[in-house]
């Protein structure tokens, strides 16, 4: 049965199918009377399931008060499955059962986690699962110790596990009605959640390479670090630092006013980290200036690293675009980073993903403006930024909102569901899934110059 789910002609289509199946299954479970205290409509259940599987965090209902422990457990399971990837789970259990994998099955896993084919699939999956559950367990343990005196052992254990998994998977779903705003000044909670977010957002391939490199250096070797790993770390660090500095400067007398300077710095750092696909918040974004919200929009658009639990166009795509501009300014024919040249095929993919993502956002934002902003005038103008923010947040699978989620109409909810689904699987995967098996025609047209600029 499981083998029937795989598409030998187009492995990315398998991801689309399995994600859709799990979303529908999750929506069905969340629609059961046992899952909620007072019942919710199927569209809200579908929205919640999509947000959990796509590790987004946008919610039309409060998960901490609307859902029963069973419903919350379903959401947690959907977050974990979505964060690691359905193909990772299914293939992992096939490996445990010593089932042989077909080439298309192996291609899906490697395309998701290790496109350069550096590790054998059994080893890759074992390391991925072991590392993920180990990190989540450590995060849950620290949060449990912090929350046990406040909430009691049983409630603290559940809250710690839920928030640790949600943070590592970059889901941003919280069981607290104010998300994590009550802990904006808590160093332990902030540090643990940020560490989990960054770790999950770096990507399994980057973490595996760092671990292998560290072991080699301990044995006296000095293996080279790949350009992909260096670019991921450099862009991630630059975005965190730049975002923190800008938010701190823009909000110290506004959204962060009244806090001590260390508290302001921690809040600014947290929002910079979480804006790149996690979706937790320790301060009310509605009190932020337009400048800070613009910075957060850019961070949400870029997102996390490839093969990670986060979304967005990915830090490597953004880094490749910056490298392209810098190389052209230096009159270099090839795009260069870290004393290496990026392959032409890779740059074509980066340009394609970047501009396709921009077009998707333009179309969905326009659709939301039509469905959610009736008429014109000041009221419609006030809805512009929250709806644009909602669009980018859904596509980047972030989960931050300016309050538009709870007020979405049914067409608006359907649009955001579709956008979360597209954003989680990636624009490139969507196009590959719909692509023909082979190009038609074995010929090339003559080249001709066109005027640019």
Residue pairs with C-beta under 8 A, 6 or more apart in sequence:
2 90
2 94
3 102
5 14
5 17
5 18
5 21
6 14
6 102
6 104
6 105
6 108
7 13
7 14
7 17
7 104
8 102
8 104
9 437
10 432
10 433
10 435
10 437
11 104
11 105
11 107
11 108
11 111
12 108
12 111
12 425
12 429
12 430
12 432
12 433
13 433
14 87
14 104
14 108
15 85
15 86
15 87
15 108
15 112
15 425
15 429
15 433
16 425
16 429
16 430
16 433
18 86
18 87
18 90
19 53
19 54
19 82
19 86
19 421
19 424
19 425
20 421
22 53
22 78
22 81
22 82
22 86
23 46
23 49
23 50
23 53
23 54
23 421
24 46
24 49
25 49
26 48
26 49
26 52
26 53
26 74
26 75
26 78
27 42
27 45
27 46
27 48
27 49
27 50
28 45
29 35
29 49
29 71
29 74
30 36
30 40
30 45
30 48
30 49
30 67
30 71
30 74
30 75
31 40
31 42
31 45
33 39
34 68
34 70
34 71
35 45
35 67
35 68
35 70
35 71
35 74
36 66
36 67
36 68
36 71
37 65
37 66
37 67
37 68
38 66
40 48
40 61
40 66
43 410
43 413
43 414
44 60
44 61
44 413
46 417
47 58
47 59
47 60
47 413
47 416
47 417
48 59
48 60
48 61
48 63
48 75
49 78
50 56
50 417
50 420
50 421
51 57
51 58
51 59
51 171
51 173
51 399
51 420
52 75
52 78
52 79
52 82
52 171
52 173
53 78
53 79
53 81
53 82
53 424
54 82
54 311
54 397
54 420
54 421
54 423
54 424
55 79
55 82
55 83
55 169
55 170
55 171
55 172
55 277
55 309
55 310
55 311
55 397
55 424
56 171
56 172
56 279
56 311
56 393
56 394
56 397
56 398
56 399
56 420
56 423
56 424
57 166
57 171
57 172
57 173
57 278
57 279
57 280
57 397
57 398
57 399
57 400
58 279
58 390
58 393
58 394
58 399
58 401
58 405
58 416
58 420
59 173
59 405
60 405
60 406
60 408
60 413
61 67
62 177
63 71
63 72
63 75
63 173
63 174
63 175
64 72
64 174
64 175
64 176
64 177
65 177
67 74
67 75
69 158
72 158
72 162
72 175
75 173
76 161
76 162
76 165
76 166
79 165
79 166
79 169
79 171
79 173
80 165
80 169
81 89
82 169
82 171
82 424
83 132
83 165
83 168
83 169
83 170
83 171
83 200
83 309
84 128
84 129
84 132
84 169
84 309
85 112
85 113
87 108
87 109
87 112
88 109
88 112
88 113
88 125
88 128
88 129
91 101
91 105
91 108
91 109
91 121
91 125
92 125
92 126
92 128
92 129
94 101
94 105
95 101
95 121
95 122
95 125
95 126
101 109
101 121
106 121
109 121
109 124
109 125
110 117
110 121
110 124
112 307
113 124
113 128
113 204
113 205
113 307
114 124
114 204
114 205
114 208
114 307
115 205
115 306
115 307
116 205
116 226
116 228
118 205
118 208
118 209
119 127
119 208
124 204
124 208
127 204
127 208
128 204
128 208
131 204
131 207
132 168
135 168
135 196
135 199
135 200
136 161
136 164
136 165
136 168
136 196
137 164
139 160
139 164
139 167
139 168
139 192
139 193
139 195
139 196
140 157
140 160
140 161
140 163
140 164
140 165
141 160
142 160
142 188
142 192
143 156
143 159
143 160
143 163
143 164
143 188
143 189
143 192
144 156
144 157
144 160
146 186
146 188
146 189
146 192
147 155
147 156
147 159
147 160
148 156
148 157
150 156
151 159
159 175
162 175
163 174
163 175
163 193
164 192
164 196
165 171
166 172
166 173
166 174
166 280
167 192
167 193
167 196
167 197
167 200
167 278
167 280
168 196
168 197
168 199
168 200
168 309
169 200
169 309
170 197
170 200
170 201
170 277
170 278
170 279
170 304
170 308
170 309
170 310
170 311
170 397
171 278
171 279
171 309
171 399
172 179
172 274
172 278
172 279
172 280
172 398
172 399
172 400
173 279
173 399
174 180
174 280
176 182
179 280
179 281
179 282
180 189
180 193
180 280
180 281
180 282
181 281
181 282
181 283
181 284
183 189
183 190
183 282
184 190
184 259
184 263
184 266
184 267
184 270
184 282
184 283
185 259
185 263
185 266
187 266
190 266
190 269
190 270
190 282
193 270
193 274
193 278
193 280
194 269
194 270
194 273
194 274
197 273
197 274
197 278
197 280
198 236
198 240
198 273
199 207
200 304
200 308
200 309
200 310
201 236
201 276
201 277
201 278
201 304
201 305
201 308
201 309
201 310
202 232
202 233
202 236
202 304
202 305
202 308
203 232
203 304
203 305
203 306
203 307
203 308
204 307
204 308
205 228
205 229
205 306
205 307
206 228
206 229
206 232
206 233
206 305
206 307
206 308
209 225
209 226
209 229
210 229
212 223
213 223
213 225
216 222
216 223
217 223
227 337
227 338
227 340
227 342
228 316
230 337
230 338
231 315
231 316
231 319
231 320
231 323
231 337
231 338
232 305
232 306
232 315
232 316
232 319
234 319
235 302
235 315
235 316
235 318
235 319
235 322
236 276
236 304
236 305
236 315
239 272
239 276
239 299
239 302
239 315
240 269
240 272
240 273
240 276
242 272
243 271
243 272
243 275
243 276
243 295
243 296
243 299
244 265
244 268
244 269
244 272
245 268
246 291
246 292
246 295
247 268
247 271
247 272
247 288
247 292
247 295
247 296
248 256
248 264
248 265
248 268
250 288
250 289
250 291
250 292
250 295
251 257
251 264
251 268
251 288
251 289
251 292
252 264
254 287
254 288
254 289
254 292
255 283
255 284
255 285
255 287
255 288
255 289
255 292
256 263
256 264
256 267
256 268
256 283
259 267
267 282
267 283
270 280
270 281
270 282
271 281
271 282
271 283
271 285
271 296
272 299
274 280
274 281
274 398
274 400
275 295
275 296
275 299
275 300
275 398
275 400
276 299
276 300
276 302
276 303
276 304
276 310
276 312
276 396
276 398
277 300
277 303
277 304
277 309
277 310
277 311
277 312
277 396
277 397
277 398
278 310
278 398
278 399
279 393
279 398
279 399
279 400
280 399
281 400
285 293
285 296
285 400
285 401
285 402
286 402
286 403
288 296
290 385
293 385
293 389
293 402
296 389
296 400
297 388
297 389
297 392
300 312
300 392
300 393
300 396
300 398
300 400
301 312
301 313
301 357
301 361
301 392
301 395
301 396
302 312
302 313
302 314
302 315
302 318
302 396
303 310
303 311
303 312
303 313
303 314
303 315
303 396
303 397
303 398
304 310
304 311
304 312
304 314
304 315
305 314
305 315
305 316
306 314
306 316
310 397
311 395
311 396
311 397
311 398
311 423
311 424
311 426
312 395
312 396
312 397
312 398
312 423
313 353
313 354
313 357
313 427
314 353
316 350
317 350
317 353
317 354
318 354
319 337
320 335
320 337
320 342
320 346
320 347
320 350
321 350
321 351
321 354
323 335
323 336
323 337
323 342
324 335
324 347
324 350
324 351
327 334
327 335
327 336
334 341
334 342
335 341
335 342
335 347
336 342
349 428
352 428
352 431
353 426
353 427
353 428
356 427
356 428
356 431
357 395
357 427
360 395
360 419
360 422
360 427
361 391
361 392
361 395
364 391
364 394
364 395
364 415
364 418
364 419
365 387
365 388
365 391
367 415
368 387
368 390
368 391
368 412
368 415
368 416
369 383
369 384
369 387
371 409
371 411
371 412
371 415
372 383
372 387
372 404
372 407
372 408
372 409
372 412
373 380
373 383
373 384
373 387
374 380
383 404
385 402
386 401
386 402
386 403
386 404
387 404
389 400
389 401
389 402
389 404
390 401
390 402
390 404
390 405
390 408
390 416
391 419
392 398
393 399
393 400
393 401
394 416
394 419
394 420
394 423
395 419
395 420
395 422
395 423
396 423
397 420
397 423
397 424
405 416
408 416
422 430
